[in-house]
Amino acid sequence: MHDTITIRILGQEYKVKTGGDEEHVQSLSRYVNERILDIQQKGSAVSTMELVTVVMLNLADDVAQAKSELRSYKESVAGKVDQLVEAIDRGVK
């Protein structure tokens, strides 16, 4: 079921359909507003479009870094699992 909620970003209200987790969407909108405020306080964007663009680029960078870290963790865990399986196999034989 999709509920429609109202969020506010940059002082503008938006109606958003959610998958039922309203608090999660509200949390995301608060996070976006925090990032916007950070960029505004640094004065690195002049217009609203520049502000939104810088925030989007920063968020995209965060996602790319998180994906890279996750990939590294998966590879590390897979390697350790392989080592454990080999050790178990050696112990069983």
Secondary structure, DSSP 8 states (H G I E B T S, - for coil): --EEEEEEETTEEEEEEESS-HHHHHHHHHHHHHHHHHHHHHT---SHHHHHHHHHHHHHHHHHHHHHHHHHHHHHHHHHHHHHHHHHHHHH-
